Amino acid sequence: EARAAVTIRWVLSDPLVMNGEPFCYGTRLTVRNVLELRRSGYSLTEMLKDHPELKRMGVAAAYAYAAANRPRYAEFFEADGSLVGPGYSEAEADGLPSQYRVPGVVIKG
């Protein structure tokens, strides 16, 4: 018997949660909070250490969400279109689905 895989929506938006601000699944952190951490210089490793409820996939989804909604998060982007702050290394991005392997946004050397 085939069973449907459960797909987690890593970035959620609910008018009754976090004042409708898009947030990361399983956390009280909004996409904006994650972008602020990155802009402050937090690497993926530091984020996951300080916020164990965050997941590698969820952080990548937050970055990709910001890129897809650039006007809303304009202050977090460099002139060249990349996100401010450290992104994933190629090794950290290994195995992420293709929609999250966004150069300059998720992956940034």
Contacts in CASP RR format, 6 or more apart in sequence:
PFRMAT RR
TARGET T0000
AUTHOR 0000-0000-0000
METHOD contacts of the structure
MODEL  1
EARAAVTIRWVLSDPLVMNGEPFCYGTRLTVRNVLELRRSGYSLTEMLKD
HPELKRMGVAAAYAYAAANRPRYAEFFEADGSLVGPGYSEAEADGLPSQY
RVPGVVIKG
8 25 0 8 1.000
8 57 0 8 1.000
9 25 0 8 1.000
10 24 0 8 1.000
10 25 0 8 1.000
10 55 0 8 1.000
10 57 0 8 1.000
10 58 0 8 1.000
10 60 0 8 1.000
10 61 0 8 1.000
10 62 0 8 1.000
11 22 0 8 1.000
11 23 0 8 1.000
11 24 0 8 1.000
11 25 0 8 1.000
11 31 0 8 1.000
11 58 0 8 1.000
11 61 0 8 1.000
11 62 0 8 1.000
11 65 0 8 1.000
12 22 0 8 1.000
12 23 0 8 1.000
12 24 0 8 1.000
12 25 0 8 1.000
13 20 0 8 1.000
13 21 0 8 1.000
13 22 0 8 1.000
13 23 0 8 1.000
14 20 0 8 1.000
17 23 0 8 1.000
18 28 0 8 1.000
18 30 0 8 1.000
21 30 0 8 1.000
21 31 0 8 1.000
21 32 0 8 1.000
22 30 0 8 1.000
22 31 0 8 1.000
22 65 0 8 1.000
22 69 0 8 1.000
23 29 0 8 1.000
23 30 0 8 1.000
23 31 0 8 1.000
24 30 0 8 1.000
24 31 0 8 1.000
24 34 0 8 1.000
24 54 0 8 1.000
24 58 0 8 1.000
24 59 0 8 1.000
24 61 0 8 1.000
24 62 0 8 1.000
25 55 0 8 1.000
25 58 0 8 1.000
25 61 0 8 1.000
26 53 0 8 1.000
27 51 0 8 1.000
27 53 0 8 1.000
27 54 0 8 1.000
28 53 0 8 1.000
29 51 0 8 1.000
29 53 0 8 1.000
29 54 0 8 1.000
31 62 0 8 1.000
31 65 0 8 1.000
31 66 0 8 1.000
31 73 0 8 1.000
32 73 0 8 1.000
34 47 0 8 1.000
34 54 0 8 1.000
34 59 0 8 1.000
34 62 0 8 1.000
34 63 0 8 1.000
35 62 0 8 1.000
35 63 0 8 1.000
35 66 0 8 1.000
35 73 0 8 1.000
35 76 0 8 1.000
35 83 0 8 1.000
36 76 0 8 1.000
37 47 0 8 1.000
38 47 0 8 1.000
38 63 0 8 1.000
38 76 0 8 1.000
38 83 0 8 1.000
38 84 0 8 1.000
38 85 0 8 1.000
38 86 0 8 1.000
38 87 0 8 1.000
39 76 0 8 1.000
39 84 0 8 1.000
39 85 0 8 1.000
41 85 0 8 1.000
41 86 0 8 1.000
42 50 0 8 1.000
42 86 0 8 1.000
43 86 0 8 1.000
43 87 0 8 1.000
44 56 0 8 1.000
44 59 0 8 1.000
44 86 0 8 1.000
44 87 0 8 1.000
44 88 0 8 1.000
44 92 0 8 1.000
45 92 0 8 1.000
47 54 0 8 1.000
47 59 0 8 1.000
48 54 0 8 1.000
48 55 0 8 1.000
48 56 0 8 1.000
48 59 0 8 1.000
56 92 0 8 1.000
56 96 0 8 1.000
57 96 0 8 1.000
57 100 0 8 1.000
60 88 0 8 1.000
60 93 0 8 1.000
60 96 0 8 1.000
60 100 0 8 1.000
60 106 0 8 1.000
61 100 0 8 1.000
63 83 0 8 1.000
63 87 0 8 1.000
63 100 0 8 1.000
63 102 0 8 1.000
63 105 0 8 1.000
63 106 0 8 1.000
64 99 0 8 1.000
64 100 0 8 1.000
64 102 0 8 1.000
64 105 0 8 1.000
64 106 0 8 1.000
66 72 0 8 1.000
66 73 0 8 1.000
66 76 0 8 1.000
66 83 0 8 1.000
66 105 0 8 1.000
67 83 0 8 1.000
67 102 0 8 1.000
67 105 0 8 1.000
70 77 0 8 1.000
76 83 0 8 1.000
76 84 0 8 1.000
77 83 0 8 1.000
77 84 0 8 1.000
78 84 0 8 1.000
81 104 0 8 1.000
82 104 0 8 1.000
82 105 0 8 1.000
82 108 0 8 1.000
83 104 0 8 1.000
83 105 0 8 1.000
83 108 0 8 1.000
85 108 0 8 1.000
86 108 0 8 1.000
86 109 0 8 1.000
87 104 0 8 1.000
87 106 0 8 1.000
87 107 0 8 1.000
87 108 0 8 1.000
87 109 0 8 1.000
88 96 0 8 1.000
88 106 0 8 1.000
88 107 0 8 1.000
88 108 0 8 1.000
89 107 0 8 1.000
89 109 0 8 1.000
90 107 0 8 1.000
90 109 0 8 1.000
93 100 0 8 1.000
93 101 0 8 1.000
93 106 0 8 1.000
93 107 0 8 1.000
96 106 0 8 1.000
100 106 0 8 1.000
101 107 0 8 1.000
END
